Amino acid sequence: MPTEFSKKTIELMKQIPPGKVCTYGQIATLAGNNRGARQVVRLLNSSWKKENLPWHRIVNSKGTISLRQGDGYEMQKSLLEAEGIEFNSNDKIDFSRFLWQHSE
């Protein structure tokens, strides 16, 4: 049975709109566990397909893609760019422009 944290995390991930990104830590904090970024990673890995989660919109706290090149990195970057998200020369996303600001 899913925990309350898991349910809230999935709900939050589904709310990230096209053209915006969110960090693992931001999702964890909004879901009630400010130290739960790794739990968010695990939940995303195990549930993205069955829950139809926008996995590509979740990045690390540095504003970069966590997946390694050749292991999903290119796909995630391509999906983000298709939504209008831009990367600088260091493949970093400008959070001042593209970070999702959740409001309840």
C-alpha positions in Angstrom: 0.0 0.0 0.0 1.5 3.4 -1.0 2.5 5.7 1.8 1.1 9.2 2.1 4.5 10.6 1.0 4.3 8.4 -2.1 0.8 9.5 -3.0 1.6 13.1 -2.5 4.9 12.8 -4.5 3.1 11.2 -7.5 0.4 13.9 -7.3 3.0 16.7 -7.3 5.0 15.2 -10.2 1.8 15.1 -12.3 1.3 18.8 -11.8 4.6 19.9 -13.3 3.6 21.7 -16.5 5.3 21.5 -19.9 8.1 24.0 -20.2 9.0 23.8 -16.5 11.3 21.6 -14.4 11.4 20.6 -10.7 14.1 19.1 -8.6 14.0 15.8 -6.7 14.5 17.7 -3.5 11.8 20.3 -4.2 9.3 17.5 -4.8 10.3 15.7 -1.6 10.0 18.9 0.4 6.5 19.7 -1.0 5.5 16.1 -0.3 6.5 16.5 3.4 10.0 15.1 3.6 12.8 17.7 3.0 15.3 14.9 3.1 13.5 12.5 0.8 15.1 13.3 -2.6 16.4 9.8 -2.9 12.9 8.4 -2.2 11.6 10.6 -5.0 14.2 9.1 -7.3 13.2 5.5 -6.4 9.5 6.3 -6.7 10.0 7.9 -10.1 12.1 5.0 -11.4 9.5 2.5 -10.2 6.3 4.4 -11.1 6.8 6.7 -14.0 5.4 4.3 -16.6 2.3 3.0 -14.8 1.5 6.5 -13.3 2.3 8.3 -16.6 4.6 10.7 -14.9 6.5 13.5 -16.7 9.8 12.0 -15.6 11.8 14.2 -17.9 10.8 17.3 -16.1 12.6 16.3 -12.9 16.3 17.3 -12.6 18.9 17.6 -9.9 19.4 20.6 -7.6 22.3 21.8 -9.9 19.8 22.3 -12.8 21.3 19.4 -14.7 20.1 16.0 -15.9 21.2 13.2 -13.6 21.1 10.5 -16.2 24.4 9.6 -17.8 25.1 10.2 -21.5 24.1 7.1 -23.4 21.7 6.0 -20.6 18.7 8.3 -21.1 20.5 11.7 -20.9 20.0 12.5 -24.6 16.3 11.5 -24.5 15.6 13.6 -21.4 17.4 16.6 -22.9 15.5 16.3 -26.2 12.1 16.0 -24.4 12.9 19.1 -22.4 14.1 21.1 -25.4 10.9 20.1 -27.3 9.0 21.9 -24.5 11.1 25.0 -24.8 13.5 24.5 -22.0 16.9 25.9 -22.8 20.3 24.6 -21.6 23.4 26.8 -21.3 26.9 25.8 -22.7 27.4 23.6 -19.5 24.0 21.8 -20.1 22.5 23.6 -17.1 18.9 24.8 -16.9 18.3 28.4 -15.7 16.1 27.9 -12.7 15.1 31.6 -12.7 13.3 30.9 -16.0 12.3 27.3 -15.9 11.9 26.1 -12.3 8.3 25.2 -11.5 6.9 27.2 -8.6 4.2 25.1 -6.9 1.3 27.0 -5.4 -1.5 25.5 -3.5 
